[in-house]
Amino acid sequence: MSDISYIELEKRYIELENRVKLLEDKIIQMHIKQLPPTEAIEVNDCYSSILKKIEIGKIYNKQVTELKRKRNNSFENMTMDAYITLTKSHVTSLTDIFTTKGFSPKKIRSVISRGLSPMDTRLVKYENYYNEGIAIDDIEILMKVLRRQGRPESEYEPFNIESIYTKLSNYGSVISNIETNLEIALQGSLIYLSCPDGGNYSFYYLSEITSGIRYWKLDCHLERLTTDITGYLLNYLIGCFREMYMDVFSDNIYRVDYHTKCQLTECDMEQLIKNIRVLNNPKLTNTLIKNIVKNNSTHTPTDVDKFNIRSNNTPSNTKLNHTTSDIASRLFDSISPTYRDIINI
């Protein structure tokens, strides 16, 4: 056989290999889409062959990149927790493989970083994740995942404040505006009844569903809900800020130019501060929550709806605190009064 025949054979082999990869990707995607989100972690088996090639081969960069590509492509069809678990398992496997190969810790970190997207590094807090720029498309995919997994299994589900907390306790509340996150978390258990005479708002939460009957309880101004959400989420996001700041600077001492330090402080933490400021204003947050429910869940009563009170002029039993709290002293361990006032604006 001539040399040209070998070259032609090699070309055909490469072409066939590429076609097999494309078909394999399609099969994996079809398989994932047929799985309930909570079972999507089982697709981890699909990556074993890639990890095996990395383990036994001398060339690994291509396979590490391929592992990232396949994992990223599956993100939209998984829950966020499942995806984080999957990503962590890949980091662990790669660390073990390269340690066995005798790589230095620095080289291991460098190779694994190439196998993680900027969003991956943030979700698992891998090494110098704060230096990675993040694309708008990656943020949109994350919010799409959260929107899908936050959707109620049925049109309505009984109100559960712990469920709302869970839906808000993720990186979406850091990287995207607070309104989008509240829209996701408040689906399915709150409604607004229109008031023809323009009286006070009439908001209800679903107490229970019994024998097909939906029982609603009045929370006229959603003030209790606002207090619960702001109290919980403010603490959560302040904790996120302090943890990120510590990762970047190794302390929580205020720096005037901290926001210019790296990609994380310029992008993620800037949005995080905006969300914290909104939540630190209870009146503003209450208006935001009411508008979300009114715009997305205006309800026309039916025979299966039962209300404990039907009134549009029920006085408010609670008073939201109009003043904002000293957020700066909670974000930083050390900050001068001058800069504290600026942060709290």
LUMNUSE-335442 format. One record per residue (C-alpha): residue in one letter; y, z, x negated. Coordinates in pm, whole numbers, padded with zeros to 5 digits, always signed. Layout:
BEGIN
AYZX/...
REM end
This chain:
BEGIN
M+00000+00000+00000/S+00348-00095-00138/D+00634+00148-00209/I+00836+00008+00079/S+00552+00096+00316/Y+00569+00459+00206/I+00944+00465+00261/E+00904+00312+00605/L+00631+00561+00687/E+00856+00850+00583/K+01138+00721+00804/R+00903+00697+01100/Y+00777+01048+01033/I+01132+01189+01027/E+01216+01004+01348/L+00903+01138+01516/E+00981+01491+01394/N+01330+01471+01546/R+01188+01351+01877/V+00940+01637+01881/K+01224+01886+01819/L+01424+01738+02105/L+01126+01755+02340/E+01048+02108+02226/D+01404+02217+02306/K+01383+02065+02653/I+01052+02237+02722/I+01189+02573+02605/Q+01497+02536+02825/M+01285+02444+03130/H+01064+02744+03064/I+01355+02983+03029/K+01522+02862+03348/Q+01203+02934+03543/L+01200+03295+03426/P+01387+03578+03595/P+01673+03685+03364/T+01510+04021+03297/E+01200+03847+03160/A+01390+03603+02941/I+01326+03816+02634/E+00971+03684+02642/V+01097+03354+02502/N+01102+03533+02168/D+00754+03387+02120/C+00911+03042+02096/Y+01079+03139+01769/S+00770+03264+01588/S+00692+02924+01437/I+01041+02899+01286/L+01017+03248+01140/K+00676+03159+00997/K+00820+02852+00824/I+01095+03067+00674/E+00837+03318+00558/I+00607+03073+00378/G+00857+02806+00272/K+01090+02783-00025/I+01363+02606+00172/Y+01503+02826+00448/N+01866+02735+00527/K+01771+02458+00768/Q+01526+02683+00952/V+01773+02972+00973/T+02027+02737+01130/E+01762+02605+01368/L+01677+02959+01475/K+02043+03022+01557/R+02073+02697+01752/K+01769+02764+01968/R+01877+03120+02038/N+02235+03022+02123/N+02106+02752+02359/S+01905+03011+02551/F+02194+03258+02596/E+02319+03120+02929/N+01976+03177+03084/M+01928+03535+02970/T+02081+03870+03045/M+02319+03997+02781/D+02098+04295+02697/A+01796+04066+02654/Y+01995+03835+02429/I+02119+04123+02215/T+01762+04251+02182/L+01644+03904+02082/T+01920+03863+01824/K+01852+04205+01673/S+01482+04121+01647/H+01568+03803+01455/V+01796+03995+01219/T+01518+04247+01155/S+01256+03976+01099/L+01478+03779+00862/T+01571+04093+00669/D+01203+04179+00623/I+01114+03822+00518/F+01391+03790+00262/T+01331+04140+00127/T+00968+04044+00066/K+01089+03729-00110/G+01284+03951-00348/F+01635+03852-00237/S+01920+04086-00325/P+02085+04274-00033/K+02400+04064-00082/K+02206+03737-00061/I+02015+03858+00244/R+02338+03938+00425/S+02484+03600+00330/V+02185+03401+00455/I+02148+03596+00778/S+02520+03562+00852/R+02476+03184+00845/G+02211+03227+01112/L+02444+03411+01351/S+02728+03275+01561/P+03059+03467+01570/M+02958+03601+01912/D+02617+03704+01778/T+02775+03903+01496/R+02998+04086+01743/L+02721+04169+01989/V+02499+04319+01718/K+02786+04435+01491/Y+02638+04258+01190/E+02804+04320+00855/N+03159+04180+00827/Y+03164+04054+01185/Y+03536+04124+01203/N+03615+03830+00972/E+03455+03572+01201/G+03682+03367+01427/I+03555+03323+01781/A+03590+03010+01994/I+03710+02999+02354/D+03387+02822+02450/D+03182+03117+02322/I+03390+03358+02530/E+03344+03140+02838/I+02967+03136+02788/L+02963+03515+02758/M+03159+03555+03081/K+02932+03303+03254/V+02633+03516+03157/L+02802+03833+03283/R+02908+03661+03605/R+02552+03549+03675/Q+02386+03881+03596/G+02654+04071+03790/R+02590+03873+04106/P+02418+04084+04376/E+02063+03987+04469/S+02178+03958+04830/E+02518+03891+04985/Y+02585+04263+05025/E+02450+04569+04848/P+02533+04939+04896/F+02819+05066+04684/N+02710+05232+04359/I+02978+05343+04115/E+02725+05374+03832/S+02631+05009+03880/I+02998+04914+03853/Y+03030+05115+03532/T+02728+04934+03388/K+02873+04593+03472/L+03195+04686+03294/S+03037+04843+02984/N+03000+04536+02766/Y+03186+04306+02530/G+03330+04110+02820/S+03567+04399+02889/V+03687+04370+02530/I+03728+03996+02488/S+03835+03882+02837/N+04112+03996+03070/I+04049+04298+03287/E+04091+04105+03613/T+03796+03876+03538/N+03575+04172+03452/L+03670+04359+03770/E+03597+04049+03979/I+03245+04044+03834/A+03184+04417+03879/L+03315+04451+04235/Q+03102+04183+04399/G+02899+04259+04708/S+02985+04617+04807/L+03356+04610+04901/I+03537+04424+05179/Y+03885+04383+05318/L+03961+04364+05690/S+04275+04172+05772/C+04548+04367+05950/P+04727+04144+06205/D+05025+04378+06240/G+05085+04393+05866/G+04997+04762+05842/N+04830+04942+05555/Y+04538+04780+05385/S+04194+04837+05533/F+03932+04839+05258/Y+03572+04947+05307/Y+03273+05009+05085/L+02914+04955+05198/S+02750+05294+05242/E+02402+05178+05340/I+02196+04907+05506/T+01946+05037+05760/S+01732+04820+05987/G+01958+04527+05917/I+02274+04719+06010/R+02552+04744+05750/Y+02735+05079+05753/W+03086+05069+05607/K+03312+05360+05511/L+03688+05339+05489/D+03865+05366+05154/C+04197+05250+05289/H+04390+05210+04965/L+04096+05209+04719/E+04264+05494+04535/R+03945+05692+04471/L+03779+05380+04333/T+04082+05309+04115/T+04079+05662+03975/D+03707+05641+03897/I+03729+05300+03729/T+04040+05371+03524/G+03904+05704+03406/Y+03569+05562+03299/L+03674+05224+03163/L+03976+05357+02977/N+03752+05600+02788/Y+03500+05324+02718/L+03756+05075+02586/I+03938+05333+02375/G+03601+05413+02220/C+03545+05041+02152/F+03888+05011+01989/R+03835+05311+01764/E+03491+05188+01658/M+03624+04841+01571/Y+03925+04984+01390/M+03695+05208+01189/D+03474+04910+01100/V+03777+04721+00968/F+03972+04999+00792/S+03716+05280+00747/D+03955+05521+00921/N+04160+05550+01240/I+04503+05589+01082/Y+04769+05367+01241/R+04899+05072+01039/V+05206+04881+01155/D+05053+04545+01067/Y+04692+04626+01160/H+04674+04336+01406/T+04715+04080+01125/K+04430+04216+00913/C+04146+03989+01030/Q+04012+03772+01311/L+03888+04074+01506/T+04224+04252+01507/E+04415+03931+01587/C+04195+03817+01876/D+03946+04066+02017/M+04145+04384+01964/E+04466+04223+02087/Q+04300+04146+02422/L+04145+04492+02418/I+04488+04654+02386/K+04616+04445+02678/N+04327+04567+02894/I+04386+04928+02791/R+04753+04902+02886/V+04665+04769+03231/L+04417+05050+03291/N+04666+05306+03167/N+04890+05213+03460/P+04703+05338+03771/K+04945+05176+04016/L+04908+04838+03849/T+04530+04870+03833/N+04515+04971+04200/T+04717+04665+04300/L+04490+04448+04087/I+04173+04588+04246/K+04308+04551+04599/N+04410+04191+04535/I+04066+04110+04392/V+03888+04247+04699/K+04138+04090+04937/N+04117+03747+04773/N+03740+03741+04728/S+03594+03960+05003/T+03800+03931+05321/H+03549+03999+05597/T+03520+03915+05965/P+03316+04187+06141/T+02990+04090+06310/D+02740+04270+06534/V+02556+04405+06229/D+02866+04574+06087/K+02936+04938+06175/F+03255+05112+06057/N+03314+05487+06039/I+03688+05436+06107/R+03874+05133+06239/S+04238+05190+06158/N+04499+05008+05957/N+04748+05292+05928/T+04539+05568+05776/P+04758+05771+05539/S+04662+05799+05177/N+04483+06125+05096/T+04535+06094+04722/K+04829+06008+04504/L+04782+05785+04205/N+04957+05910+03897/H+05250+05674+03840/T+05305+05785+03481/T+05104+05649+03191/S+04923+05874+02947/D+04968+05893+02571/I+04719+05623+02473/A+04837+05595+02113/S+04719+05945+02022/R+04376+05860+02164/L+04352+05531+01975/F+04459+05667+01636/D+04407+05992+01447/S+04748+05967+01283/I+05058+05790+01417/S+05430+05868+01404/P+05622+05940+01729/T+05821+05615+01687/Y+05514+05393+01679/R+05345+05602+01947/D+05620+05505+02190/I+05578+05137+02101/I+05201+05143+02154/N+05240+05321+02489/I+05475+05059+02634/
REM end
